[in-house]
């Protein structure tokens, strides 16, 4: 995403959201484009992180790295005692 090639996109957003972006840009002394780019970058990174977590869980199941229901109930009951 660090490419120097750029593309302009447009989106219709609620007036309140546009105002919030403008306000944040003023407060941070950044452009609205920078604010929007940072927000999208963070959202996409979080989406990828969640995807990787789900994939890791699925891999655990596939490899048999699971805990049975009875074991989990026992573990939970031990937590209550502490």
N, C-alpha and C positions, 0 to 999 in steps of 0.2 A: 504493500500500500504506500510505499515511499516513492512511487513513480513520479517523475517530473511531468509526465503527460497528464493533462487534466481534462475533465469533461464537466460541462455545466448541466445540472438537472434542475427541474422545477417541481414544486409540489404545492398544492393548495392546503393550507393549514388554518386552523381557527385563529381569529384575530387575537385572542388571548394568548395563544402560544407564540404567535409572531411578536407580540408585545414583550412577552417574557424573554424571548431570544434577544430582542433589541436591548432590553434592560440589562441582561447578563453581559452582553457584548460591551455595553458602556462601562459597567462595573469592572470588568476584567481588562478593559482597554484592548479588546480584540475585535476582529470583524465578525459579522453575523455568519459568514461562511466558515470561519474557524470554529465558532461555537457549534454549528451544525455538523461539521466534519468530525469534531471531537466526540459529539454525542453519538453519531452513527458508528464511529470506530469502536467506542466503548460497548455499544449495543451488540455489534457483530462479534466482538471478542467474548462477551458474556455468553452469547448464543453458542459459540464454538466451545467454550469451556463446559457448558451444560451438555452439549453433544458428546464431548470426550468423556465426561463423567458417566453418562448413560451407556456409552459404548464399553467403558471399563466394567460397569456392572454386568452388562450382557456377556462380556468375555468371562467374568467370574462364574456366571451361571453355566456357560458352555463348558468351562474347565472343571466344574463341580465344586468350586469354592463357595459353598453356601452353608448356612446354619439352619438347622431344623427348627420347627416351631417350638417344640418342647425345650430345646436349648435356649432359645430366645426368651421364652417365658421365665425360665430359671434365671437367666441373666438379669432380666427386668426385676424379678422379685429380690434379687440380691442388691440391686441399686436402691430399692425402697428401704432396706435394712440399714443402709449406711447413713 
